[in-house]
Amino acid sequence: MDTLTLLDRLIAFETVSRGPNRPLIDFVRTVLAEHGIAAELVEAEDGGKANLFCTIGPSDRPGIMLSGHTDVVPVTGQDWTSDPFRLRIADGRAYGRGAADMKGFVASALAMAMRAAGRDLAVPLHLAFSHDEEIGCVGVRSLIDRLAARGFRPRLTIVGEPTGMRIATGHKGKLAARATCRGVAGHSALAPQALNAIHLACDVVGALRARQDALAESGARDPDYAVPYTTIHVGQIAGGTALNIVPNRCTLDFEIRNVAADNPETILAEIVAAGEAIAAAQQADFPEARIAIERLNAYPGLATPVDSEAVAFLGSLVGSGETHKVAFGTEGGLFAGHLGTPTLVCGPGSMDQGHKPDEFVTLAQLAACDAMMDRLLDRLAA
């Protein structure tokens, strides 16, 4: 099967993060087995999700690892012009959910693995396909833990997120957190005699915006990013049950996306202190007032030196040593930090098309990725 045929099959699996990815993983394992490649699964507790890892070629030496996630974001509420889970080819583009982010790369890597099975490799090829990347790089951690326990360290890991086949050496880290604001319920006709938890949450939002303004004005800078400083963003807020009830509970979820020079834990500690101060200002009249902030998830940033051997090697495969940094996060920081492997991000398509209706990757980008894979295969067999 070629890349486009595999992409057609992969897109047909509705691997939205909230659901299972196991049917897709079982398909990939079957394809690999048909070519004599044994794949190992690292299953989630419920068995509905799994990571897949395999090695092609000699297993007694480090090789090149290709990493891709198999989950996709939802299509709910999006206005697609065709079935998002059926590949559509038109105008030099391949449309479908995950075409760019990032089943195009997974298909190309799988097609390369099938070709590699018929070659005598001097350096091994490793595939690592994971789940639940879209909700915070969650699924791959169990696979990384297993590989780390073995002392496994690839010579290079390529995370195939869409970069237009340009080499990305870095991305920001991310920390997600939730503030739970507790007030005192009451009848809205007597609102001043109660403590409105939504109002407390608004005060927290104000503190977050003030911290963001400070970071934008005088925080650390990395000019390689489109937004060159650390950002703080509130993405969800929930509270209240009826208009005539003063709510006693409200939650808000926020994130910190940090440049390498900033410590997100330090920023979070400052936010926690601000929340405590907001609650303390109310406690003389309302002892129940509380603002509790909990850390939900985090993954590290990636910062691979531009003058590294890894960049030079990948540059020889893609035909350009030009580098940049991407705005979105990847599993790359986890691989680099926990396995100690040099890690770069490079894959077909653009994230400008990711997460949107009528997501697509151009056929030219898929061809460029296949060409990179062919050059890599020749190098592994040399």
Secondary structure, 3 states (H helix, E strand, C coil): CCHHHHHHHHHCCCCECCCCCHHHHHHHHHHHHHCCCCEEEEECCCCCCEEEEEEECCCCCCCEEEEEECCECCCCCCCCCCCCCCCEEECCEEECCCHHHHHHHHHHHHHHHHHHCCCCCCCCEEEEEECCCCCCCCCHHHHHHHHHHCCCCCCEEEECCCECCCEEEEECEEEEEEEEEECECEEHHHHHHCECHHHHHHHHHHHHHHHHHHHHHHCCCCCCCCCCCCEEEEEEEEECCCCCEECCEEEEEEEEEECCCCCHHHHHHHHHHHHHHHHHCCCCCCCCCEEEEEEEEEECCEECCCCCHHHHHHHHHHCCCCEEEECCCCCHHHHHHHHCCCEEECCCCECCCCCCCCCEEEHHHHHHHHHHHHHHHHHHHC
